[in-house]
Amino acid sequence: MGVTIHYELVVASSDAAFAVLEAARAFAAEQEWDVESVDIEDGEKTYMFDEVEEPYRGPLWGVVLRPHQDCESLAIVFGANGVAQDYCKTQFAPVEVHVSAINLLKQLAKHCESLSVRDEGEYLSSGDREHLAQRLTEHADAIQEICAQEHCQLKYRSSSGRIWDGYGEQGVVEVKL
């Protein structure tokens, strides 16, 4: 899978969740990102805890941020359990989009009981834009090579808004490095 940011925010109360959402909206406004509010009375979501899928049904509320046309949405949507968990592929967007997404998550941490982030671009741990650019290039080269071999379309956006590395006769192509 191209460079992706996986994240989990845990809050102790609905007040903390609303603080996270207000901070996310403010950050998005500064960045001129599109924002969509989410308020679902009885929704369904699948969480991943310790590599085990756990279905959830109940209220969902939050925001979906759209940083760039070549980036997946960054969804911060809480359930009654106080958890917002998702991932955002930044592989095809400019380096600054990835950096901004990481900076947003770092800012939101002060409102959270816990924040877990797995940054495949390694920017969170390194703070090095050049290293991030190198990681994006490594993934892009691998994706292009596989798509050339598989004769597939590079960068395919599904109807759900997810971006796949490629799409060909065999279906979705995801490159793992």
N, C-alpha and C positions, 0 to 999 in steps of 0.2 A: 504494500500500500504506500502511495506517495507520502511525503512528510505530513504528519498529522499530530494534532495536540489532543490528548485524551485528558479529561478532567472530571473531578468530583468535588463538589462543594457541599459541606454539611453545616447546617445552622441549628441552633438550639431552640429557636422560637420563630413564630411568624413575623415578629418585629425585626428580627435579624434578617430574615428572608427579604422583607420589604426594603431594608437598608441595602442589601446586596443589589436588589433590582433597581433601586433609585440610583445607586452608584454606577451600575451598568448603563442605565439610560443616559446619565450625564456624560460618561466616557464616550458613548456612541455618538452623542450630539457633538461633542468636541471633535471627534474623528469624521463627522459627517457620514456615519453609517446609517443605513435604514434600520428601523426598529419596529417589531411587531409584538404587541402584547398577547399573552396567552392566558386565558381564564376558562378552564374546562371543569365543569362540576363533577363529571364522572368519566374520567379518561383512563386510558390504559398505557402502560409503559413497562419496559423490561429493564431492570437494573442488573448490573453485573457485580457481584460481591465475591471476592476470592475466586474468580474465574467460574462462578456458578451463576446461571441466569435465575433471577427472581422476578416473577411477574408482579405487577402492582396495578391495582385498580382503585381509583378514588379521585379526589380533586387534584388538579394540576394548575399551577399558575406560574407566570414568569414572563420572560422576554426572549425573543429570537432576534439576534443581531446579524446583520448582513454586511460584513466588512468590505467585500469586494466581489465583483462578478465572477472572478476565477477562484473563489474560495467558498468552502461550504459555510453554511450558517453556523453561528456560535449560539447555541440554545442554552439558556439558563432557566430551566423550568423545574420548579420544586413540586414534590408530592407532599402529602401530609406527614411523611417520615422525615421531612427536612433535608432531603437529598436532591441535588441537581447533578446529573451525571450525563455526559455526552462526549462527543469528539468532533473536531473541526479539521478537515483536510485543507492545508494551506499550500500544498505542493505547486499549484499552477499560478498562484498569486505572487506579487512582488514581495521581496524580503520584508519590507516595512509592515506589511499586513500581518505576517507571522509575529514580528516584534511587538506590534500593537496588541495583538491578541494575548500574548504572554504578559505584557504590561497591565492589561485589563485584569487578568486573573490575579496577578500579584496585588493589585489595588483592592480587589474584592476580598482578599484573604483576611483583612482586618475585621470584617463583619462575620467571618465564619468561625465555627468551632474547629473545623479542619478543612484543608484544601489539599487535594492530591492532584498532581499534574505529571503526566508522562509526555515529554516533549521529544518527538522523534527528530526534530531539527537540532536538538541539544542546545538551544539558545538559552533556555531557563538556567541550565547549569553552567554554561560558559560565558554568557553575556557577550559573545563574540559574533558580530554580524557576518564577518568574513567566513567563519566556520559554518554558520547557518547557510550562507550562500553556497558553500562547497557541498553541504549535505543536500540541498535542493538540486544542485547540478548533478550530483551522483545519482540521485533518484531519477531525475529527468532523463539522463543518459540510459539508465537501465530500462525505464519505461519505453523510451523510443526504440531501443533495441528489440525488446519483446514485441512491441506493436508492429515493427517492421517484419519480424519473423512470422507473426500471427496474422498479418494483413488486417490489422484492426484500426478503428478510429481512435485517435489519441484524445484523451480528456472527454469522457462521456458523462453528461449530467442526466441522472435518472429523473423520473417524474416526481420522486420524493425530495429532490434537491441535492441528493448525494452526488459527489463527483467520483467517478471510477477512473482508474488510470487509462483504461481503454475499453473498447467494445468491438467485438468481431463476430464472425460466424458461430463461434463456440460460446458466445455470451460475454459476460463481464470479464475483463482482464485486470487483475490486481498483482502488482509486482512486489515481491518481498525481498528486502535486502538483509 
